Amino acid sequence: MMTTAEANALRIENEKLRAKMELMQKLSTAQKFYAYYFTKLKEFPSNKACFDHVNEQYFTLFGVWRYSDYNSFKGRLSRSNNKQ
């Protein structure tokens, strides 16, 4: 049988994994990456700082960069907006 401390540790670990999976889903496609970026903008002093944060989160979760740099991101975002 599991102790209270072990059960609590397991619950905390499950919550962390659930949050990680939710973030992975929010960043899983280019369109979702853009949407998440726009929701986070108000939390950062500049657009680039926000991009750096979100791109770093993507790298941490997926092991690759979604965009090589901010200019690449801006170019893709602009092309995406022009398609709509």
Secondary structure, 3 states (H helix, E strand, C coil): CCCHHHHHHHHHHHHHHHHHHHHHHHHCCHHHHHHHHHHHHHHCCCHHHHHHHHHHHHHHHHCCCCCCCHHHHHHHHHHHHHHC
